[in-house]
Amino acid sequence: MSDSSPLPPVRLHPEAELARDALSTPLLSRAARLARWAGPDTRVDAGGGLVDEQLPAAVEALGLSGDDAAADASEAWRVAVDTGLVEVVDEEEGTVTAGEDLALLTGGSPQDVLAVWLAALETVLADASVPDLDGLVDEDGEVDLSSLDWDPEAEAEFLDSVLGNLYLLTAGEDTPGGAPVPLPALAASVIVPSDMGEPTNDVLEQVSDAMMRLDDQFRMLEPVGFVAYQPVDEALMADADEEPAAPVDDTDVSRYGMVRLTPLGLYGMRARLREAGFEAPAVGDLADKGADVLLDGTSEFPPGAAQAETEQWLQRRESLAAARELLAAARGADAGAPLRRLRCQQALSLVGASAEPALREVLDDAELGGLARVWLTENGAVDVPAPSEAMVYWLTIDTVAAQLAAEGNSEELRALVEGLAQQHSGFFAAVWRVDHPATADVLEAMGRLHPDKKVAKEARKAAFKARSQQGG
């Protein structure tokens, strides 16, 4: 991802709801319980971790059991220290006390709670980038790092890239809300080159290795509430000569792992991206801004997100005043003006009949009169004056220019171009005279998009005339 281009807008849950989710995550709730459990007799080592002798008591305080109980308690304690729920009083003595941030979990605002959770998330992400050190302990009980092929920066960058792609897939308009992503597809998205047709065996092996790393990492990220994860089926990792315990379906992609960001994870990932310098909008960011910011800001939004953003903007305003503000912001002869007017027209479609006076006020406006007539007619208004031929052609150029800016050379635009040429006899002979900054560009696009060579040639000739008329 490039930090110079904006990411798709995401729809976040209310902060109060996210804060409740954060408090109920296994890891943060355990960390809070240990912070309240700690007392004058609690001792930590030089790194702030609980001394081995006190781990059993911590496990008991958390009600944990099983092989991972001590590791889970140790991780919860480390999170408590890293997030400020516990503070080390005397490093030499190893004494601790409840941290100031512990009170925020019960008496703070939702933003306070989420700030603590974000700190917990950073601890887990840092841990997730560290390889499993089991099996690397030498005869003296020391970790033999020389046998470890590990680049901390590269590992962290790999995980960040994977999570960035997961964010894009979650935020995408075409992704059903909450739909999990197959682990193989996610791993391939950061390893397989975009211009590679059939992946080589070497690349496929890299994808397989990445899946195994991600399987471990997502298992670590689930207890903090960042992801919902269905792990890789253990049977897939069994020795080839071992018989599976039960019949398996090799076509079931879910056996290879499925992951999705939770609503809390989406919030956390957006916060991390913004901290890293990315422009990561959320629906609702523009609700308190002016209409000019709304129309420009939603110009690159997918349709669903643009409508949701506009609905929130309208909810804060009286309909007639909102319509007038939108219309005023839609004026202009700059390159972005056609798309602003399209967004304005879409926004006005969400406004009720009480906005009618604002539309009638601009009927004689050269830039807004056409869209005003469209709105009035669609809303059943009476006594709507017919547009002049010049206004019809101007609105046509403006509409195609907006569609070009919004969608590029889409199939819908191709159909629009074909329809315009068919419906209006002598269209190109007249339209090149339209006094619109985008006339030549629109005609050139029509010449490029129209499938009929004769019609396309007419469009290109008209574009040449328009550009000559404009002095270009």
ZIDAUR-V55520 format. One record per residue. N is the residue number from 1. RES is the residue in three letters. SS is DSSP state (2 for helix, 1 for strand, 0 for the rest). D_CENTER is the distance of its C-alpha to the mean C-alpha in Angstrom with 2 decimals. Layout:
N_RES_SS_D_CENTER / N_RES_SS_D_CENTER
This chain:
1_MET_0_11.93 / 2_SER_0_13.74 / 3_ASP_0_13.37 / 4_SER_0_15.14 / 5_SER_0_12.64 / 6_PRO_0_9.78 / 7_LEU_1_6.18 / 8_PRO_1_5.11 / 9_PRO_1_5.56 / 10_VAL_1_4.71 / 11_ARG_0_8.18 / 12_LEU_0_9.66 / 13_HIS_0_13.13 / 14_PRO_0_16.03 / 15_GLU_2_16.79 / 16_ALA_2_20.17 / 17_GLU_2_18.85 / 18_LEU_2_16.49 / 19_ALA_2_19.57 / 20_ARG_2_21.69 / 21_ASP_2_19.38 / 22_ALA_2_19.59 / 23_LEU_2_23.37 / 24_SER_0_23.77 / 25_THR_0_22.12 / 26_PRO_2_25.02 / 27_LEU_2_24.68 / 28_LEU_2_24.42 / 29_SER_2_27.05 / 30_ARG_2_29.33 / 31_ALA_2_28.94 / 32_ALA_2_29.95 / 33_ARG_2_32.87 / 34_LEU_2_34.13 / 35_ALA_2_33.93 / 36_ARG_2_36.18 / 37_TRP_2_38.34 / 38_ALA_0_39.09 / 39_GLY_0_42.45 / 40_PRO_0_45.26 / 41_ASP_0_46.04 / 42_THR_0_42.56 / 43_ARG_0_42.56 / 44_VAL_1_39.96 / 45_ASP_0_40.46 / 46_ALA_0_39.96 / 47_GLY_0_36.23 / 48_GLY_0_35.74 / 49_GLY_0_35.59 / 50_LEU_1_37.91 / 51_VAL_0_41.23 / 52_ASP_2_41.99 / 53_GLU_2_44.72 / 54_GLN_2_42.38 / 55_LEU_2_39.70 / 56_PRO_2_41.72 / 57_ALA_2_41.94 / 58_ALA_2_38.18 / 59_VAL_2_37.65 / 60_GLU_2_40.13 / 61_ALA_2_38.53 / 62_LEU_2_35.22 / 63_GLY_0_37.05 / 64_LEU_0_35.68 / 65_SER_0_37.57 / 66_GLY_0_37.43 / 67_ASP_0_37.16 / 68_ASP_0_33.86 / 69_ALA_2_35.00 / 70_ALA_2_36.09 / 71_ALA_2_32.98 / 72_ASP_2_30.74 / 73_ALA_2_32.94 / 74_SER_2_32.91 / 75_GLU_2_29.12 / 76_ALA_2_28.98 / 77_TRP_2_31.61 / 78_ARG_2_29.84 / 79_VAL_2_26.72 / 80_ALA_2_29.14 / 81_VAL_2_30.64 / 82_ASP_2_27.48 / 83_THR_0_25.95 / 84_GLY_0_29.25 / 85_LEU_0_30.28 / 86_VAL_1_33.33 / 87_GLU_1_35.17 / 88_VAL_1_37.77 / 89_VAL_1_40.98 / 90_ASP_1_43.26 / 91_GLU_0_42.02 / 92_GLU_0_45.57 / 93_GLU_0_46.34 / 94_GLY_0_42.87 / 95_THR_1_42.80 / 96_VAL_1_39.75 / 97_THR_1_39.04 / 98_ALA_1_36.29 / 99_GLY_0_33.73 / 100_GLU_2_33.01 / 101_ASP_2_29.41 / 102_LEU_2_30.72 / 103_ALA_2_31.80 / 104_LEU_2_28.31 / 105_LEU_2_27.28 / 106_THR_2_29.88 / 107_GLY_2_30.59 / 108_GLY_0_27.53 / 109_SER_0_24.84 / 110_PRO_2_21.48 / 111_GLN_2_20.10 / 112_ASP_2_22.92 / 113_VAL_2_22.15 / 114_LEU_2_18.48 / 115_ALA_2_19.76 / 116_VAL_2_22.10 / 117_TRP_2_19.53 / 118_LEU_2_17.35 / 119_ALA_2_20.66 / 120_ALA_2_21.31 / 121_LEU_2_18.02 / 122_GLU_2_19.03 / 123_THR_2_22.40 / 124_VAL_2_21.20 / 125_LEU_2_18.92 / 126_ALA_2_22.01 / 127_ASP_2_24.18 / 128_ALA_2_22.00 / 129_SER_0_22.58 / 130_VAL_0_26.31 / 131_PRO_0_28.19 / 132_ASP_0_30.49 / 133_LEU_0_33.80 / 134_ASP_0_35.93 / 135_GLY_0_38.74 / 136_LEU_0_38.69 / 137_VAL_1_41.25 / 138_ASP_0_44.61 / 139_GLU_0_48.09 / 140_ASP_0_48.08 / 141_GLY_0_44.92 / 142_GLU_0_42.88 / 143_VAL_1_39.58 / 144_ASP_0_40.40 / 145_LEU_2_37.46 / 146_SER_2_39.40 / 147_SER_2_38.70 / 148_LEU_0_34.95 / 149_ASP_0_32.93 / 150_TRP_0_29.99 / 151_ASP_0_28.17 / 152_PRO_2_26.16 / 153_GLU_2_24.07 / 154_ALA_2_23.41 / 155_GLU_2_22.51 / 156_ALA_2_20.03 / 157_GLU_2_18.51 / 158_PHE_2_18.38 / 159_LEU_2_16.57 / 160_ASP_2_14.01 / 161_SER_2_13.53 / 162_VAL_2_13.26 / 163_LEU_2_10.70 / 164_GLY_2_8.60 / 165_ASN_2_9.11 / 166_LEU_2_8.53 / 167_TYR_2_4.95 / 168_LEU_2_4.92 / 169_LEU_2_7.29 / 170_THR_2_5.96 / 171_ALA_2_3.51 / 172_GLY_0_6.63 / 173_GLU_0_9.51 / 174_ASP_0_11.97 / 175_THR_0_10.83 / 176_PRO_0_12.94 / 177_GLY_0_11.71 / 178_GLY_0_12.39 / 179_ALA_0_13.64 / 180_PRO_0_14.49 / 181_VAL_1_14.28 / 182_PRO_1_17.75 / 183_LEU_2_18.39 / 184_PRO_2_20.38 / 185_ALA_2_17.66 / 186_LEU_2_15.23 / 187_ALA_2_18.18 / 188_ALA_2_19.25 / 189_SER_2_16.00 / 190_VAL_2_16.92 / 191_ILE_2_20.69 / 192_VAL_0_21.79 / 193_PRO_0_22.09 / 194_SER_0_20.46 / 195_ASP_0_23.98 / 196_MET_0_25.70 / 197_GLY_0_27.18 / 198_GLU_0_28.68 / 199_PRO_0_27.63 / 200_THR_0_30.71 / 201_ASN_2_32.07 / 202_ASP_2_31.19 / 203_VAL_2_27.51 / 204_LEU_2_27.53 / 205_GLU_2_29.18 / 206_GLN_2_26.50 / 207_VAL_2_23.84 / 208_SER_2_26.11 / 209_ASP_2_26.57 / 210_ALA_2_22.86 / 211_MET_2_22.45 / 212_MET_2_25.17 / 213_ARG_2_23.65 / 214_LEU_2_20.25 / 215_ASP_2_22.28 / 216_ASP_2_23.86 / 217_GLN_2_20.77 / 218_PHE_2_18.81 / 219_ARG_2_22.08 / 220_MET_2_22.06 / 221_LEU_2_18.53 / 222_GLU_2_19.18 / 223_PRO_0_21.84 / 224_VAL_0_19.69 / 225_GLY_0_17.39 / 226_PHE_0_14.33 / 227_VAL_1_14.40 / 228_ALA_1_16.59 / 229_TYR_1_18.60 / 230_GLN_1_21.46 / 231_PRO_0_23.43 / 232_VAL_0_25.22 / 233_ASP_0_28.51 / 234_GLU_2_31.27 / 235_ALA_2_33.60 / 236_LEU_2_31.70 / 237_MET_2_32.58 / 238_ALA_0_36.21 / 239_ASP_0_39.00 / 240_ALA_0_39.76 / 241_ASP_0_43.28 / 242_GLU_0_42.26 / 243_GLU_0_42.39 / 244_PRO_0_39.29 / 245_ALA_0_40.06 / 246_ALA_0_39.02 / 247_PRO_0_38.37 / 248_VAL_0_34.90 / 249_ASP_0_32.95 / 250_ASP_0_31.90 / 251_THR_0_29.74 / 252_ASP_0_27.52 / 253_VAL_2_24.24 / 254_SER_2_23.22 / 255_ARG_2_26.11 / 256_TYR_2_24.21 / 257_GLY_0_21.49 / 258_MET_1_18.42 / 259_VAL_1_15.36 / 260_ARG_1_12.26 / 261_LEU_1_10.28 / 262_THR_0_12.15 / 263_PRO_2_11.16 / 264_LEU_2_12.67 / 265_GLY_2_10.88 / 266_LEU_2_7.37 / 267_TYR_2_9.33 / 268_GLY_2_11.00 / 269_MET_2_8.45 / 270_ARG_2_7.06 / 271_ALA_2_10.85 / 272_ARG_2_11.73 / 273_LEU_2_9.69 / 274_ARG_2_11.31 / 275_GLU_2_14.49 / 276_ALA_0_14.45 / 277_GLY_0_14.44 / 278_PHE_0_11.09 / 279_GLU_0_10.26 / 280_ALA_1_6.95 / 281_PRO_1_7.85 / 282_ALA_1_7.96 / 283_VAL_0_10.29 / 284_GLY_0_13.69 / 285_ASP_0_13.59 / 286_LEU_0_16.18 / 287_ALA_0_18.36 / 288_ASP_0_21.01 / 289_LYS_0_21.08 / 290_GLY_0_23.62 / 291_ALA_2_23.48 / 292_ASP_2_23.44 / 293_VAL_2_20.20 / 294_LEU_2_18.71 / 295_LEU_2_19.95 / 296_ASP_2_18.97 / 297_GLY_2_15.51 / 298_THR_2_14.64 / 299_SER_2_16.40 / 300_GLU_2_13.41 / 301_PHE_0_11.31 / 302_PRO_0_11.60 / 303_PRO_2_14.64 / 304_GLY_2_13.41 / 305_ALA_2_10.98 / 306_ALA_2_13.89 / 307_GLN_2_16.35 / 308_ALA_2_14.72 / 309_GLU_2_14.49 / 310_THR_2_18.05 / 311_GLU_2_19.35 / 312_GLN_2_18.49 / 313_TRP_2_20.15 / 314_LEU_2_23.15 / 315_GLN_2_23.63 / 316_ARG_0_24.68 / 317_ARG_0_27.26 / 318_GLU_0_30.49 / 319_SER_2_30.26 / 320_LEU_2_32.97 / 321_ALA_2_31.85 / 322_ALA_2_28.24 / 323_ALA_2_29.58 / 324_ARG_2_31.77 / 325_GLU_2_29.03 / 326_LEU_2_26.78 / 327_LEU_2_29.76 / 328_ALA_2_30.75 / 329_ALA_2_27.34 / 330_ALA_2_27.42 / 331_ARG_0_30.54 / 332_GLY_0_30.73 / 333_ALA_0_31.83 / 334_ASP_0_29.12 / 335_ALA_0_26.93 / 336_GLY_0_23.98 / 337_ALA_2_26.36 / 338_PRO_2_26.39 / 339_LEU_2_22.65 / 340_ARG_2_23.04 / 341_ARG_2_25.91 / 342_LEU_2_24.01 / 343_ARG_2_21.27 / 344_CYS_2_24.28 / 345_GLN_2_25.95 / 346_GLN_2_23.00 / 347_ALA_2_22.79 / 348_LEU_2_26.56 / 349_SER_0_26.44 / 350_LEU_0_24.94 / 351_VAL_0_27.84 / 352_GLY_0_31.11 / 353_ALA_2_34.61 / 354_SER_2_35.28 / 355_ALA_2_33.51 / 356_GLU_2_36.28 / 357_PRO_2_38.34 / 358_ALA_2_35.53 / 359_LEU_2_35.34 / 360_ARG_2_39.13 / 361_GLU_0_39.26 / 362_VAL_0_37.56 / 363_LEU_0_39.48 / 364_ASP_0_41.47 / 365_ASP_0_38.57 / 366_ALA_0_38.29 / 367_GLU_0_34.47 / 368_LEU_0_33.72 / 369_GLY_2_36.79 / 370_GLY_2_35.51 / 371_LEU_2_32.26 / 372_ALA_2_34.35 / 373_ARG_2_36.76 / 374_VAL_2_34.06 / 375_TRP_2_32.69 / 376_LEU_2_36.25 / 377_THR_2_37.30 / 378_GLU_2_34.34 / 379_ASN_0_35.02 / 380_GLY_0_38.71 / 381_ALA_0_40.16 / 382_VAL_0_43.80 / 383_ASP_0_45.58 / 384_VAL_0_42.69 / 385_PRO_0_44.36 / 386_ALA_0_43.92 / 387_PRO_0_42.08 / 388_SER_0_44.13 / 389_GLU_2_43.76 / 390_ALA_2_42.41 / 391_MET_2_39.68 / 392_VAL_2_38.74 / 393_TYR_2_38.46 / 394_TRP_2_36.53 / 395_LEU_2_33.98 / 396_THR_2_33.77 / 397_ILE_2_33.02 / 398_ASP_2_30.46 / 399_THR_2_28.68 / 400_VAL_2_28.63 / 401_ALA_2_27.47 / 402_ALA_2_24.50 / 403_GLN_2_23.67 / 404_LEU_2_24.05 / 405_ALA_2_21.61 / 406_ALA_2_19.02 / 407_GLU_2_19.50 / 408_GLY_0_21.88 / 409_ASN_0_24.54 / 410_SER_0_23.29 / 411_GLU_2_25.76 / 412_GLU_2_25.66 / 413_LEU_2_26.74 / 414_ARG_2_29.44 / 415_ALA_2_30.77 / 416_LEU_2_30.85 / 417_VAL_2_32.76 / 418_GLU_2_35.24 / 419_GLY_2_35.80 / 420_LEU_2_36.55 / 421_ALA_2_39.09 / 422_GLN_2_40.79 / 423_GLN_2_41.03 / 424_HIS_0_42.45 / 425_SER_0_45.68 / 426_GLY_0_46.13 / 427_PHE_2_42.46 / 428_PHE_2_42.27 / 429_ALA_2_45.69 / 430_ALA_2_44.53 / 431_VAL_2_40.84 / 432_TRP_0_41.28 / 433_ARG_0_43.14 / 434_VAL_0_40.20 / 435_ASP_0_39.65 / 436_HIS_0_35.89 / 437_PRO_0_34.21 / 438_ALA_0_32.22 / 439_THR_2_35.23 / 440_ALA_2_35.95 / 441_ASP_2_32.35 / 442_VAL_2_31.99 / 443_LEU_2_35.33 / 444_GLU_2_34.51 / 445_ALA_2_31.34 / 446_MET_2_33.52 / 447_GLY_2_35.97 / 448_ARG_2_33.32 / 449_LEU_2_31.84 / 450_HIS_0_35.03 / 451_PRO_0_36.48 / 452_ASP_0_40.07 / 453_LYS_2_41.52 / 454_LYS_2_44.04 / 455_VAL_2_41.55 / 456_ALA_2_39.17 / 457_LYS_2_42.18 / 458_GLU_2_42.98 / 459_ALA_2_39.48 / 460_ARG_2_39.74 / 461_LYS_2_43.21 / 462_ALA_2_41.95 / 463_ALA_2_39.14 / 464_PHE_2_41.85 / 465_LYS_2_43.91 / 466_ALA_2_41.04 / 467_ARG_2_40.25 / 468_SER_2_43.96 / 469_GLN_2_44.24 / 470_GLN_0_41.41 / 471_GLY_0_43.24 / 472_GLY_0_40.68
